[in-house]
Amino acid sequence: MNPPPGGVFATSSTTVSLGGSLQVESLNTDRDACGEFGSNRALHGNGARLIDLGEREQTALSFRMYDFLHTVVVSICWEPAVEINKCRVRLVSMGTAVATAYTMAGENEEDGSTVFRPGTAALSPVRTVVALALWLGAIHFNLLLVLASVFVFPGHIAALVLGTQLFFMFAPVSNTNGWGRNVARFICKHAVGYFPITLHVEDYDAFDPNTAYVFGYEPHCAMPLGLWVLAAPMGFMPLPKMKILASSAAFYTPFQRQIWTWLGLVPASRKNFSYYLGAGYSCAVVPGGLREMRYMDHEPDSEVAFIRSRKGFVRIAIQTGCPLVPVFCFGQDRVYNWWRPGSNLLVKIVGLLKAPAIVFWGKFGTFIPFRLPMHVFVGRPIEVTKNNQPTMDEINEVHEKFVMGLQELFNKHKYKAGCPNLQLQVI
């Protein structure tokens, strides 16, 4: 059985035998990861453990390696075929006799869904703070630099600082930069497990690695942090090419535009959306966008999805023939406190600038979010018929299927997410 290009191999038990000689073939041109191990050990469950099997019967297997979170993702090809749980294996260290491994298991739930739980036991507090700062602290850092330049630094230092910010605001940036990809892996490794964010996929096998999908993610909240679990460096979904579309204002923020580009984000525009889908990339968007913030409230049992009039993403999905996938995140509304200005004029001005219409903060009034669990649920793909010039009736029909799919996803899983009283307002 051949694994999909994304690095996940689906099968069904809890023990993986690493008997005899383990051949490792690197598929990453940036790193020489080929190796061979003579190991009588086994990977067991979620515990990131190796168990010595001694003289027990061994099973031969081969590994294909994928670049993932500083190390690799491994697809398991069995010879002969052996059934194991859907899992991802991250090799942390490799030696001639011992290979230490960490599993990110895609556990099979009773309802048929697959769940990915990032590990939290080995998180370093210092590295986690650094990762969160790189991921979310650019706006605060830039504001601090501007204030220091105005009130603290002498003129020549202030000019140098502001000039540096302008340079990084417009300097070309590439997501293929090796150093940048290392930063992206570092952030994913240490930041996503901080909450942690758990990914639930209703029908993992419904996703074809050779197909591009449009993921419609809700809600936006102060910051759609749960969306990052779908980012390409995470590698949970069996899709080798993934982009997240974010507000274009983020890509005029020095340092943030570099970090987010390395993480696989691109400015949210119709041109980018169509281009990447046409190039075979799956794209994740937040249909409600920044405008959804205008309808947020502080009610503990209420969540808002501003999608009734948001049909552009549906039109592009039909034009490119890409299936739509509803995605909902529970718990995201609690990771930041927020305040929205009372002036409608100010809110409209901020909206024209494509900037957040609220002020938000986390721990100690900083950018560091509160450490509360989030659960991201991925629904089943909604197939569409490709049409370069869809009518409004066609768009409305598919859009209604998406809205219904999102509502069903919410109602079906809110109990599992620990939010039985939560209500979704679709406006």
C-alpha positions as a Markdown table, in Angstrom:
| # | Residue | x | y | z |
|---|---|---|---|---|
| 1 | Met | 0.0 | 0.0 | 0.0 |
| 2 | Asn | 1.4 | 3.3 | -1.0 |
| 3 | Pro | 1.2 | 6.4 | 1.3 |
| 4 | Pro | -0.1 | 9.7 | 0.1 |
| 5 | Pro | 2.4 | 12.4 | -0.6 |
| 6 | Gly | 1.5 | 14.3 | 2.5 |
| 7 | Gly | 3.3 | 11.9 | 4.8 |
| 8 | Val | 0.4 | 10.1 | 6.5 |
| 9 | Phe | -0.2 | 6.4 | 6.1 |
| 10 | Ala | -3.6 | 5.0 | 7.2 |
| 11 | Thr | -3.9 | 1.6 | 8.8 |
| 12 | Ser | -5.1 | 0.2 | 12.3 |
| 13 | Ser | -3.0 | -1.3 | 15.7 |
| 14 | Thr | -1.0 | 0.4 | 18.3 |
| 15 | Thr | 2.4 | -1.1 | 17.9 |
| 16 | Val | 4.9 | -0.5 | 15.1 |
| 17 | Ser | 7.8 | -2.9 | 14.9 |
| 18 | Leu | 11.2 | -1.7 | 13.9 |
| 19 | Gly | 12.8 | -5.0 | 13.4 |
| 20 | Gly | 15.9 | -5.9 | 11.4 |
| 21 | Ser | 17.3 | -3.1 | 9.3 |
| 22 | Leu | 15.4 | 0.1 | 9.0 |
| 23 | Gln | 16.0 | 1.8 | 5.7 |
| 24 | Val | 15.4 | 5.6 | 5.6 |
| 25 | Glu | 15.1 | 7.4 | 2.3 |
| 26 | Ser | 15.2 | 11.2 | 2.3 |
| 27 | Leu | 12.7 | 13.0 | 0.1 |
| 28 | Asn | 14.0 | 16.5 | 1.2 |
| 29 | Thr | 16.6 | 18.0 | -1.0 |
| 30 | Asp | 17.6 | 20.4 | 1.8 |
| 31 | Arg | 18.8 | 17.8 | 4.1 |
| 32 | Asp | 20.6 | 14.5 | 4.0 |
| 33 | Ala | 18.4 | 12.3 | 6.1 |
| 34 | Cys | 19.3 | 8.9 | 4.7 |
| 35 | Gly | 20.3 | 6.4 | 7.2 |
| 36 | Glu | 20.0 | 2.8 | 8.4 |
| 37 | Phe | 19.2 | 1.3 | 11.8 |
| 38 | Gly | 19.6 | -2.1 | 13.2 |
| 39 | Ser | 16.9 | -1.9 | 15.9 |
| 40 | Asn | 14.8 | -4.5 | 17.8 |
| 41 | Arg | 12.4 | -1.9 | 19.1 |
| 42 | Ala | 8.8 | -0.8 | 18.7 |
| 43 | Leu | 6.9 | 2.4 | 18.7 |
| 44 | His | 3.9 | 2.2 | 21.1 |
| 45 | Gly | 0.8 | 4.4 | 21.2 |
| 46 | Asn | 1.0 | 8.1 | 22.0 |
| 47 | Gly | 3.8 | 7.9 | 24.6 |
| 48 | Ala | 6.8 | 8.8 | 22.4 |
| 49 | Arg | 8.4 | 5.6 | 23.6 |
| 50 | Leu | 10.5 | 2.8 | 22.1 |
| 51 | Ile | 10.0 | -0.6 | 23.6 |
| 52 | Asp | 12.6 | -3.3 | 23.3 |
| 53 | Leu | 11.1 | -6.4 | 21.6 |
| 54 | Gly | 14.1 | -8.5 | 22.3 |
| 55 | Glu | 13.9 | -11.8 | 20.4 |
| 56 | Arg | 10.2 | -11.4 | 19.5 |
| 57 | Glu | 9.1 | -11.7 | 15.9 |
| 58 | Gln | 9.9 | -8.6 | 13.9 |
| 59 | Thr | 8.3 | -7.0 | 10.9 |
| 60 | Ala | 10.3 | -5.5 | 8.0 |
| 61 | Leu | 9.3 | -2.0 | 6.9 |
| 62 | Ser | 10.6 | 1.0 | 5.0 |
| 63 | Phe | 10.2 | 4.7 | 5.8 |
| 64 | Arg | 9.8 | 7.7 | 3.5 |
| 65 | Met | 10.8 | 10.9 | 5.2 |
| 66 | Tyr | 9.2 | 14.4 | 5.0 |
| 67 | Asp | 10.5 | 17.6 | 6.4 |
| 68 | Phe | 8.4 | 18.4 | 9.5 |
| 69 | Leu | 8.9 | 20.5 | 12.6 |
| 70 | His | 12.7 | 20.6 | 12.6 |
| 71 | Thr | 12.9 | 16.9 | 11.8 |
| 72 | Val | 10.8 | 14.6 | 9.6 |
| 73 | Val | 7.4 | 13.1 | 9.0 |
| 74 | Val | 7.5 | 9.5 | 8.2 |
| 75 | Ser | 5.1 | 7.6 | 6.0 |
| 76 | Ile | 5.1 | 3.9 | 6.8 |
| 77 | Cys | 5.1 | 1.3 | 4.0 |
| 78 | Trp | 4.6 | -2.2 | 5.4 |
| 79 | Glu | 6.1 | -5.3 | 4.0 |
| 80 | Pro | 4.2 | -7.5 | 4.5 |
| 81 | Ala | 1.1 | -5.4 | 5.2 |
| 82 | Val | 0.4 | -4.9 | 8.9 |
| 83 | Glu | -2.5 | -2.8 | 10.3 |
| 84 | Ile | -1.7 | 0.0 | 12.7 |
| 85 | Asn | -3.4 | 3.2 | 13.8 |
| 86 | Lys | -3.3 | 6.2 | 11.5 |
| 87 | Cys | -0.3 | 7.9 | 12.8 |
| 88 | Arg | 2.5 | 10.4 | 12.1 |
| 89 | Val | 6.0 | 9.5 | 13.3 |
| 90 | Arg | 8.5 | 12.3 | 14.1 |
| 91 | Leu | 12.1 | 11.0 | 14.4 |
| 92 | Val | 13.7 | 13.1 | 17.1 |
| 93 | Ser | 17.1 | 11.5 | 17.1 |
| 94 | Met | 18.7 | 8.8 | 14.9 |
| 95 | Gly | 21.6 | 6.5 | 15.8 |
| 96 | Thr | 23.2 | 3.4 | 14.4 |
| 97 | Ala | 21.5 | 1.2 | 17.1 |
| 98 | Val | 18.7 | 3.2 | 18.5 |
| 99 | Ala | 16.1 | 5.5 | 17.0 |
| 100 | Thr | 14.1 | 7.6 | 19.4 |
| 101 | Ala | 10.7 | 8.6 | 18.1 |
| 102 | Tyr | 7.7 | 10.7 | 18.9 |
| 103 | Thr | 4.2 | 9.8 | 17.6 |
| 104 | Met | 1.5 | 12.3 | 16.7 |
| 105 | Ala | -1.3 | 9.7 | 16.4 |
| 106 | Gly | -4.3 | 10.2 | 14.3 |
| 107 | Glu | -6.6 | 8.3 | 16.6 |
| 108 | Asn | -9.7 | 6.7 | 15.2 |
| 109 | Glu | -12.8 | 7.8 | 17.2 |
| 110 | Glu | -16.0 | 5.8 | 17.5 |
| 111 | Asp | -17.8 | 8.2 | 15.1 |
| 112 | Gly | -15.2 | 7.4 | 12.4 |
| 113 | Ser | -13.3 | 10.7 | 12.7 |
| 114 | Thr | -9.6 | 11.0 | 13.1 |
| 115 | Val | -8.0 | 13.1 | 15.8 |
| 116 | Phe | -4.6 | 14.6 | 16.0 |
| 117 | Arg | -3.3 | 15.8 | 19.4 |
| 118 | Pro | -0.1 | 17.7 | 19.4 |
| 119 | Gly | 2.2 | 16.6 | 22.3 |
| 120 | Thr | 2.6 | 19.0 | 25.2 |
| 121 | Ala | 4.8 | 17.0 | 27.7 |
| 122 | Ala | 8.1 | 18.1 | 26.3 |
| 123 | Leu | 7.3 | 21.8 | 25.7 |
| 124 | Ser | 10.0 | 24.2 | 26.9 |
| 125 | Pro | 8.6 | 27.4 | 28.5 |
| 126 | Val | 11.4 | 29.5 | 27.0 |
| 127 | Arg | 11.1 | 28.1 | 23.5 |
| 128 | Thr | 7.3 | 28.4 | 23.7 |
| 129 | Val | 7.4 | 32.1 | 24.5 |
| 130 | Val | 9.9 | 32.7 | 21.7 |
| 131 | Ala | 7.7 | 30.8 | 19.3 |
| 132 | Leu | 4.6 | 32.8 | 20.3 |
| 133 | Ala | 6.6 | 36.0 | 20.1 |
| 134 | Leu | 7.7 | 35.2 | 16.5 |
| 135 | Trp | 4.2 | 34.1 | 15.6 |
| 136 | Leu | 2.1 | 36.8 | 17.2 |
| 137 | Gly | 4.3 | 39.5 | 18.6 |
| 138 | Ala | 5.3 | 41.5 | 15.5 |
| 139 | Ile | 2.6 | 44.2 | 15.9 |
| 140 | His | 3.6 | 44.9 | 19.5 |
| 141 | Phe | 7.3 | 44.9 | 18.6 |
| 142 | Asn | 6.8 | 47.4 | 15.8 |
| 143 | Leu | 4.7 | 49.6 | 18.0 |
| 144 | Leu | 7.4 | 49.5 | 20.7 |
| 145 | Leu | 10.0 | 50.5 | 18.1 |
| 146 | Val | 8.0 | 53.4 | 16.8 |
| 147 | Leu | 7.3 | 54.7 | 20.3 |
| 148 | Ala | 11.0 | 54.3 | 21.3 |
| 149 | Ser | 12.0 | 56.1 | 18.1 |
| 150 | Val | 9.7 | 59.1 | 18.9 |
| 151 | Phe | 10.3 | 59.4 | 22.6 |
| 152 | Val | 13.6 | 57.7 | 23.5 |
| 153 | Phe | 16.1 | 57.2 | 20.7 |
| 154 | Pro | 18.3 | 60.0 | 19.4 |
| 155 | Gly | 17.5 | 61.3 | 15.9 |
| 156 | His | 20.1 | 59.2 | 14.0 |
| 157 | Ile | 19.1 | 56.0 | 15.8 |
| 158 | Ala | 15.4 | 56.7 | 15.3 |
| 159 | Ala | 16.0 | 57.2 | 11.6 |
| 160 | Leu | 17.9 | 53.9 | 11.4 |
| 161 | Val | 15.2 | 52.0 | 13.2 |
| 162 | Leu | 12.4 | 53.5 | 11.0 |
| 163 | Gly | 14.4 | 52.9 | 7.9 |
| 164 | Thr | 14.9 | 49.2 | 8.9 |
| 165 | Gln | 11.1 | 48.9 | 9.4 |
| 166 | Leu | 10.4 | 50.3 | 6.0 |
| 167 | Phe | 12.9 | 48.0 | 4.4 |
| 168 | Phe | 11.3 | 44.9 | 6.0 |
| 169 | Met | 7.9 | 46.2 | 5.0 |
| 170 | Phe | 8.7 | 46.0 | 1.3 |
| 171 | Ala | 11.7 | 43.7 | 1.0 |
| 172 | Pro | 11.0 | 40.6 | -1.2 |
| 173 | Val | 10.3 | 37.5 | 0.9 |
| 174 | Ser | 10.1 | 33.8 | -0.2 |
| 175 | Asn | 8.5 | 30.9 | 1.5 |
| 176 | Thr | 11.2 | 28.6 | 0.1 |
| 177 | Asn | 13.9 | 30.2 | 2.1 |
| 178 | Gly | 15.7 | 27.4 | 4.1 |
| 179 | Trp | 16.3 | 29.5 | 7.2 |
| 180 | Gly | 12.7 | 30.8 | 7.1 |
| 181 | Arg | 11.3 | 27.2 | 6.9 |
| 182 | Asn | 13.3 | 26.3 | 10.0 |
| 183 | Val | 11.7 | 29.2 | 11.8 |
| 184 | Ala | 8.2 | 28.1 | 10.6 |
| 185 | Arg | 8.9 | 24.5 | 11.9 |
| 186 | Phe | 10.1 | 25.9 | 15.2 |
| 187 | Ile | 6.9 | 28.0 | 15.6 |
| 188 | Cys | 4.7 | 25.1 | 14.8 |
| 189 | Lys | 6.5 | 22.7 | 17.1 |
| 190 | His | 6.4 | 25.0 | 20.2 |
| 191 | Ala | 3.4 | 27.2 | 19.7 |
| 192 | Val | 0.6 | 25.0 | 18.5 |
| 193 | Gly | 1.1 | 22.6 | 21.5 |
| 194 | Tyr | 1.0 | 25.5 | 23.9 |
| 195 | Phe | -2.9 | 25.6 | 24.0 |
| 196 | Pro | -3.0 | 22.8 | 22.8 |
| 197 | Ile | -4.9 | 22.8 | 19.5 |
| 198 | Thr | -6.5 | 19.4 | 18.7 |
| 199 | Leu | -7.6 | 18.6 | 15.1 |
| 200 | His | -10.6 | 16.4 | 14.4 |
| 201 | Val | -11.1 | 15.3 | 10.8 |
| 202 | Glu | -14.6 | 13.7 | 10.2 |
| 203 | Asp | -13.6 | 11.7 | 7.2 |
| 204 | Tyr | -9.8 | 11.6 | 6.7 |
| 205 | Asp | -9.9 | 9.2 | 3.8 |
| 206 | Ala | -12.2 | 11.6 | 1.8 |
| 207 | Phe | -9.3 | 13.9 | 1.1 |
| 208 | Asp | -7.3 | 13.2 | -2.1 |
| 209 | Pro | -3.7 | 14.4 | -2.0 |
| 210 | Asn | -4.0 | 15.2 | -5.7 |
| 211 | Thr | -7.0 | 17.5 | -5.3 |
| 212 | Ala | -7.1 | 21.1 | -4.1 |
| 213 | Tyr | -9.7 | 22.0 | -1.5 |
| 214 | Val | -11.2 | 25.3 | -0.2 |
| 215 | Phe | -11.4 | 25.2 | 3.6 |
| 216 | Gly | -13.9 | 27.7 | 5.0 |
| 217 | Tyr | -12.9 | 28.3 | 8.6 |
| 218 | Glu | -15.0 | 29.9 | 11.3 |
| 219 | Pro | -15.1 | 31.8 | 13.5 |
| 220 | His | -12.6 | 34.7 | 13.1 |
| 221 | Cys | -12.7 | 35.9 | 16.7 |
| 222 | Ala | -9.9 | 38.3 | 17.8 |
| 223 | Met | -7.4 | 36.1 | 15.9 |
| 224 | Pro | -8.2 | 32.8 | 14.1 |
| 225 | Leu | -5.4 | 31.0 | 15.9 |
| 226 | Gly | -6.9 | 27.5 | 15.4 |
| 227 | Leu | -6.6 | 27.9 | 11.7 |
| 228 | Trp | -2.8 | 27.4 | 12.0 |
| 229 | Val | -3.3 | 23.7 | 12.7 |
| 230 | Leu | -4.1 | 23.4 | 9.0 |
| 231 | Ala | -0.8 | 25.1 | 8.0 |
| 232 | Ala | 1.5 | 23.3 | 5.7 |
| 233 | Pro | 4.4 | 22.9 | 8.2 |
| 234 | Met | 2.0 | 21.1 | 10.6 |
| 235 | Gly | 1.4 | 18.3 | 8.0 |
| 236 | Phe | -1.7 | 16.9 | 9.7 |
| 237 | Met | -3.8 | 16.9 | 6.6 |
| 238 | Pro | -2.9 | 14.5 | 3.7 |
| 239 | Leu | -2.5 | 17.4 | 1.4 |
| 240 | Pro | 1.1 | 18.2 | 0.2 |
| 241 | Lys | 0.3 | 21.8 | -0.8 |
| 242 | Met | -1.6 | 24.2 | 1.5 |
| 243 | Lys | -1.9 | 28.0 | 1.7 |
| 244 | Ile | -3.7 | 30.1 | 4.3 |
| 245 | Leu | -5.2 | 33.4 | 3.0 |
| 246 | Ala | -4.8 | 36.2 | 5.6 |
| 247 | Ser | -5.6 | 40.0 | 5.6 |
| 248 | Ser | -3.3 | 41.9 | 3.3 |
| 249 | Ala | -2.6 | 44.4 | 6.1 |
| 250 | Ala | -0.6 | 41.7 | 7.8 |
| 251 | Phe | 1.8 | 41.7 | 4.8 |
| 252 | Tyr | 2.6 | 45.3 | 5.3 |
| 253 | Thr | 3.7 | 44.8 | 8.9 |
| 254 | Pro | 7.5 | 44.5 | 9.1 |
| 255 | Phe | 8.8 | 41.1 | 10.4 |
| 256 | Gln | 5.3 | 39.7 | 10.5 |
| 257 | Arg | 5.1 | 39.5 | 6.7 |
| 258 | Gln | 8.3 | 37.5 | 6.7 |
| 259 | Ile | 7.2 | 35.1 | 9.5 |
| 260 | Trp | 3.7 | 34.5 | 8.1 |
| 261 | Thr | 5.0 | 34.0 | 4.6 |
| 262 | Trp | 7.4 | 31.3 | 5.9 |
| 263 | Leu | 4.4 | 29.7 | 7.6 |
| 264 | Gly | 2.6 | 29.4 | 4.3 |
| 265 | Leu | 0.3 | 32.4 | 4.4 |
| 266 | Val | -0.5 | 34.7 | 1.5 |
| 267 | Pro | -2.5 | 37.9 | 1.2 |
| 268 | Ala | -6.2 | 37.3 | 0.8 |
| 269 | Ser | -7.1 | 38.5 | -2.7 |
| 270 | Arg | -9.1 | 37.1 | -5.5 |
| 271 | Lys | -6.1 | 36.8 | -7.7 |
| 272 | Asn | -4.0 | 34.9 | -5.1 |
| 273 | Phe | -7.0 | 32.7 | -4.3 |
| 274 | Ser | -7.6 | 31.6 | -7.9 |
| 275 | Tyr | -3.9 | 31.3 | -8.7 |
| 276 | Tyr | -3.0 | 29.0 | -5.9 |
| 277 | Leu | -6.1 | 26.8 | -6.4 |
| 278 | Gly | -5.2 | 26.6 | -10.1 |
| 279 | Ala | -1.6 | 25.6 | -9.1 |
| 280 | Gly | -2.9 | 22.7 | -7.0 |
| 281 | Tyr | -2.8 | 24.3 | -3.6 |
| 282 | Ser | -5.6 | 23.8 | -1.1 |
| 283 | Cys | -6.5 | 27.1 | 0.4 |
| 284 | Ala | -7.9 | 27.9 | 3.9 |
| 285 | Val | -9.9 | 31.1 | 4.2 |
| 286 | Val | -12.0 | 32.8 | 6.9 |
| 287 | Pro | -15.2 | 33.8 | 5.0 |
| 288 | Gly | -16.3 | 36.2 | 7.8 |
| 289 | Gly | -12.9 | 38.0 | 7.7 |
| 290 | Leu | -12.3 | 41.1 | 9.7 |
| 291 | Arg | -15.9 | 42.3 | 9.2 |
| 292 | Glu | -17.0 | 39.5 | 11.4 |
| 293 | Met | -15.4 | 41.3 | 14.4 |
| 294 | Arg | -18.1 | 44.0 | 14.2 |
| 295 | Tyr | -20.7 | 41.4 | 15.3 |
| 296 | Met | -18.7 | 39.7 | 18.1 |
| 297 | Asp | -20.1 | 40.0 | 21.6 |
| 298 | His | -19.0 | 38.9 | 25.1 |
| 299 | Glu | -21.8 | 36.5 | 25.6 |
| 300 | Pro | -20.2 | 33.3 | 26.9 |
| 301 | Asp | -22.6 | 30.9 | 25.1 |
| 302 | Ser | -22.7 | 32.6 | 21.8 |
| 303 | Glu | -20.6 | 32.4 | 18.7 |
| 304 | Val | -20.9 | 34.4 | 15.4 |
| 305 | Ala | -20.3 | 33.4 | 11.8 |
| 306 | Phe | -20.7 | 36.3 | 9.4 |
| 307 | Ile | -21.1 | 34.3 | 6.2 |
| 308 | Arg | -24.7 | 34.8 | 4.8 |
| 309 | Ser | -23.5 | 37.5 | 2.4 |
| 310 | Arg | -19.9 | 36.1 | 1.9 |
| 311 | Lys | -20.1 | 34.2 | -1.3 |
| 312 | Gly | -16.9 | 35.2 | -3.1 |
| 313 | Phe | -15.1 | 32.1 | -1.9 |
| 314 | Val | -17.9 | 29.9 | -3.1 |
| 315 | Arg | -17.7 | 31.5 | -6.6 |
| 316 | Ile | -14.0 | 30.8 | -6.8 |
| 317 | Ala | -14.4 | 27.2 | -5.6 |
| 318 | Ile | -17.0 | 26.6 | -8.4 |
| 319 | Gln | -14.8 | 28.4 | -11.0 |
| 320 | Thr | -11.8 | 26.2 | -10.1 |
| 321 | Gly | -13.9 | 23.0 | -9.4 |
| 322 | Cys | -12.4 | 22.7 | -5.9 |
| 323 | Pro | -14.5 | 21.0 | -3.2 |
| 324 | Leu | -15.6 | 23.2 | -0.2 |
| 325 | Val | -14.8 | 22.0 | 3.3 |
| 326 | Pro | -16.5 | 23.5 | 6.4 |
| 327 | Val | -14.2 | 24.0 | 9.4 |
| 328 | Phe | -15.1 | 25.2 | 12.9 |
| 329 | Cys | -13.0 | 25.9 | 15.9 |
| 330 | Phe | -14.3 | 25.7 | 19.5 |
| 331 | Gly | -12.5 | 27.6 | 22.3 |
| 332 | Gln | -10.9 | 30.2 | 20.2 |
| 333 | Asp | -13.0 | 33.0 | 21.6 |
| 334 | Arg | -11.5 | 32.6 | 25.0 |
| 335 | Val | -7.8 | 32.9 | 24.3 |
| 336 | Tyr | -7.8 | 36.7 | 24.1 |
| 337 | Asn | -9.7 | 39.4 | 25.9 |
| 338 | Trp | -10.9 | 42.2 | 23.6 |
| 339 | Trp | -12.5 | 45.6 | 23.4 |
| 340 | Arg | -14.2 | 47.2 | 20.4 |
| 341 | Pro | -14.3 | 51.1 | 20.0 |
| 342 | Gly | -17.8 | 52.5 | 20.3 |
| 343 | Ser | -17.4 | 54.8 | 17.3 |
| 344 | Asn | -18.8 | 53.4 | 14.2 |
| 345 | Leu | -16.8 | 55.9 | 12.1 |
| 346 | Leu | -13.6 | 54.6 | 13.7 |
| 347 | Val | -14.6 | 51.0 | 13.0 |
| 348 | Lys | -15.3 | 51.8 | 9.4 |
| 349 | Ile | -12.0 | 53.6 | 8.9 |
| 350 | Val | -10.1 | 50.7 | 10.4 |
| 351 | Gly | -12.1 | 48.4 | 8.2 |
| 352 | Leu | -11.0 | 50.3 | 5.1 |
| 353 | Leu | -7.4 | 49.9 | 6.1 |
| 354 | Lys | -8.1 | 46.1 | 6.4 |
| 355 | Ala | -6.9 | 46.1 | 10.0 |
| 356 | Pro | -8.6 | 44.6 | 13.0 |
| 357 | Ala | -11.5 | 46.6 | 14.3 |
| 358 | Ile | -10.8 | 45.6 | 17.9 |
| 359 | Val | -8.1 | 45.8 | 20.5 |
| 360 | Phe | -7.2 | 42.5 | 22.0 |
| 361 | Trp | -4.7 | 41.2 | 24.6 |
| 362 | Gly | -3.7 | 38.0 | 26.4 |
| 363 | Lys | -1.6 | 37.2 | 29.5 |
| 364 | Phe | -0.5 | 40.2 | 31.5 |
| 365 | Gly | -1.9 | 42.5 | 28.8 |
| 366 | Thr | 0.6 | 41.1 | 26.2 |
| 367 | Phe | 0.3 | 39.3 | 22.8 |
| 368 | Ile | 0.7 | 35.9 | 24.6 |
| 369 | Pro | -2.7 | 34.2 | 24.5 |
| 370 | Phe | -4.3 | 32.5 | 27.4 |
| 371 | Arg | -3.4 | 28.8 | 27.6 |
| 372 | Leu | -6.8 | 27.3 | 26.9 |
| 373 | Pro | -7.5 | 24.2 | 24.7 |
| 374 | Met | -9.0 | 24.6 | 21.2 |
| 375 | His | -10.7 | 22.0 | 19.1 |
| 376 | Val | -10.8 | 22.4 | 15.3 |
| 377 | Phe | -13.3 | 20.2 | 13.5 |
| 378 | Val | -12.9 | 19.6 | 9.7 |
| 379 | Gly | -16.1 | 18.5 | 8.0 |
| 380 | Arg | -16.6 | 16.4 | 4.9 |
| 381 | Pro | -15.8 | 17.9 | 1.5 |
| 382 | Ile | -18.7 | 19.3 | -0.5 |
| 383 | Glu | -18.3 | 18.5 | -4.1 |
| 384 | Val | -18.9 | 21.2 | -6.7 |
| 385 | Thr | -19.3 | 21.2 | -10.5 |
| 386 | Lys | -16.7 | 23.3 | -12.2 |
| 387 | Asn | -18.1 | 26.3 | -14.1 |
| 388 | Asn | -16.0 | 29.3 | -15.2 |
| 389 | Gln | -19.1 | 31.5 | -15.2 |
| 390 | Pro | -21.5 | 30.2 | -12.5 |
| 391 | Thr | -24.9 | 31.8 | -12.2 |
| 392 | Met | -26.1 | 33.4 | -8.9 |
| 393 | Asp | -28.5 | 30.4 | -8.5 |
| 394 | Glu | -25.6 | 28.0 | -8.7 |
| 395 | Ile | -23.5 | 30.1 | -6.2 |
| 396 | Asn | -26.4 | 30.4 | -3.8 |
| 397 | Glu | -27.1 | 26.6 | -4.0 |
| 398 | Val | -23.5 | 25.7 | -3.1 |
| 399 | His | -23.3 | 28.5 | -0.5 |
| 400 | Glu | -26.4 | 27.1 | 1.2 |
| 401 | Lys | -24.8 | 23.6 | 1.3 |
| 402 | Phe | -21.7 | 25.1 | 2.9 |
| 403 | Val | -23.7 | 27.0 | 5.6 |
| 404 | Met | -25.7 | 23.9 | 6.4 |
| 405 | Gly | -22.5 | 21.9 | 6.5 |
| 406 | Leu | -21.0 | 24.4 | 9.0 |
| 407 | Gln | -24.1 | 24.4 | 11.2 |
| 408 | Glu | -24.2 | 20.6 | 11.2 |
| 409 | Leu | -20.5 | 20.4 | 12.1 |
| 410 | Phe | -21.1 | 22.8 | 14.9 |
| 411 | Asn | -24.1 | 21.1 | 16.4 |
| 412 | Lys | -22.7 | 17.6 | 16.0 |
| 413 | His | -19.4 | 18.3 | 17.8 |
| 414 | Lys | -20.1 | 21.1 | 20.4 |
| 415 | Tyr | -20.7 | 18.4 | 23.0 |
| 416 | Lys | -17.4 | 16.7 | 22.3 |
| 417 | Ala | -15.6 | 20.0 | 22.4 |
| 418 | Gly | -17.1 | 20.7 | 25.9 |
| 419 | Cys | -19.4 | 23.5 | 24.8 |
| 420 | Pro | -22.9 | 21.9 | 25.1 |
| 421 | Asn | -24.7 | 25.3 | 25.7 |
| 422 | Leu | -22.9 | 27.2 | 22.9 |
| 423 | Gln | -25.1 | 28.6 | 20.2 |
| 424 | Leu | -24.0 | 29.6 | 16.7 |
| 425 | Gln | -25.4 | 32.8 | 15.1 |
| 426 | Val | -25.1 | 32.7 | 11.3 |
| 427 | Ile | -25.6 | 36.2 | 10.0 |
